[in-house]
Amino acid sequence: MFEAWTLKSDQVEAQEEALRQALRGLSDPQRSAFYKAYNPQIKDPDTYATLNWCFVAGLHNFYLKQWAAGLFDLILMLVGVFMLVVFWPVGVALLVFVTLIELPALFRSQLIVADYNNRLGWEVLKSVNTHPAQPSIEQK
């Protein structure tokens, strides 16, 4: 939720380059297994930004599997909407608060999603290294 304020672009770029270097060291079957597992799971920064732009109850957090942050946004948004009817100044304050929290994430969506995809890449790489791909018929 607050990664928009804490992520550094240099750090994310360095992680991405380190992942590329690690992938270059894999055998062809391992690299194939990596991309077979990785590609269906990667996230798109534009989708994240669109979900954030709509301010629809933290959907962008759910998109990146950040369940606690998504639930927090959802509850805050619902309470804010409810309070608009009951006591509108509190409702407006809550909705403004959610907007202020999430606005930096909107402008840094490329970086946030790149960081998510990097972490995902390292997890998939670790699983590929612990469960090496089966050799193909040509290699036997």
C-alpha positions in Angstrom: 0.0 0.0 0.0 2.8 2.4 0.9 5.3 1.1 -1.6 4.7 4.1 -3.8 6.6 6.2 -1.2 9.3 3.7 -0.4 10.4 2.1 -3.7 13.4 3.5 -5.4 13.6 3.2 -9.2 17.4 2.5 -9.2 16.8 -0.4 -6.8 14.0 -1.9 -8.9 16.1 -1.5 -12.1 19.0 -3.2 -10.4 16.8 -6.1 -9.3 15.5 -6.5 -12.8 19.0 -6.6 -14.2 20.1 -9.1 -11.6 17.2 -11.3 -12.6 18.1 -11.0 -16.3 21.7 -12.1 -15.4 20.5 -15.0 -13.4 18.2 -16.1 -16.3 21.2 -16.1 -18.7 22.9 -18.6 -16.5 20.0 -21.2 -16.8 20.1 -24.0 -19.2 17.6 -23.9 -22.1 15.1 -26.4 -20.5 15.3 -24.4 -17.2 14.8 -21.1 -18.9 11.8 -22.5 -20.8 10.3 -23.8 -17.6 10.9 -20.4 -16.0 9.0 -18.5 -18.7 6.3 -21.1 -18.9 5.6 -20.5 -15.2 6.4 -16.8 -15.1 4.6 -15.4 -18.2 1.0 -16.3 -17.1 1.5 -14.6 -13.7 3.1 -11.3 -14.7 1.1 -8.2 -14.1 0.5 -5.2 -16.4 1.2 -1.7 -15.1 -1.6 -0.2 -17.2 -4.2 -2.5 -15.7 -2.9 -1.6 -12.2 -3.1 2.1 -13.0 -6.6 1.8 -14.4 -7.8 -0.1 -11.4 -6.2 2.5 -9.1 -7.5 5.4 -11.2 -11.1 4.2 -10.7 -10.6 4.3 -6.9 -12.9 1.3 -6.7 -12.2 -0.1 -3.3 -8.6 -1.0 -3.7 -9.0 -3.3 -6.7 -5.4 -2.5 -7.7 -4.2 -4.1 -4.5 -6.1 -7.2 -5.1 -4.7 -7.3 -8.6 -1.2 -7.6 -7.1 -2.4 -10.1 -4.5 -1.9 -7.6 -1.7 -5.0 -8.9 0.2 -4.5 -7.0 3.4 -4.1 -3.6 1.7 -7.0 -4.3 -0.7 -9.2 -5.2 2.3 -8.1 -2.1 4.1 -9.0 0.1 1.1 -12.3 -1.7 0.6 -13.4 -1.2 4.2 -12.2 2.4 4.3 -14.0 3.1 1.0 -17.2 1.4 2.1 -17.2 3.2 5.5 -16.5 6.5 3.7 -19.5 6.0 1.4 -21.7 4.9 4.3 -20.6 7.9 6.3 -21.6 10.2 3.4 -25.2 9.3 4.1 -24.9 9.3 7.9 -22.5 12.1 8.6 -21.2 13.6 5.4 -18.1 15.5 6.7 -16.6 12.2 8.1 -17.5 10.4 4.8 -15.8 13.1 2.7 -12.7 13.0 5.0 -12.4 9.2 4.7 -12.7 9.3 0.9 -10.2 12.1 0.7 -7.9 10.1 2.9 -8.1 7.0 0.7 -7.5 9.2 -2.4 -4.4 10.8 -0.8 -3.1 7.4 0.2 -3.6 5.9 -3.3 -2.7 8.8 -5.5 1.1 8.2 -5.3 0.5 4.6 -6.4 -1.3 5.8 -9.4 1.6 7.9 -10.6 4.2 5.2 -9.8 2.3 2.3 -11.1 5.1 1.3 -13.6 7.6 1.1 -10.7 5.2 -0.8 -8.4 4.3 -3.4 -11.0 7.9 -3.8 -12.1 8.9 -4.5 -8.4 6.0 -7.0 -8.2 7.1 -8.7 -11.4 10.8 -8.8 -10.2 9.8 -10.5 -6.9 7.6 -12.9 -8.8 10.5 -13.6 -11.2 12.8 -14.5 -8.3 10.2 -16.8 -6.7 9.7 -18.6 -10.0 13.4 -18.8 -10.5 13.9 -20.3 -7.1 11.2 -23.0 -7.8 12.8 -23.7 -11.2 16.2 -24.2 -9.6 14.8 -26.5 -6.9 12.7 -28.5 -9.4 14.9 -28.6 -12.5 13.0 -29.1 -15.8 13.0 -32.6 -17.2 15.5 -33.1 -19.9 14.0 -33.2 -23.4 14.1 -36.3 -25.6 17.0 -34.7 -27.6 19.2 -34.4 -24.5 18.7 -38.0 -23.4 
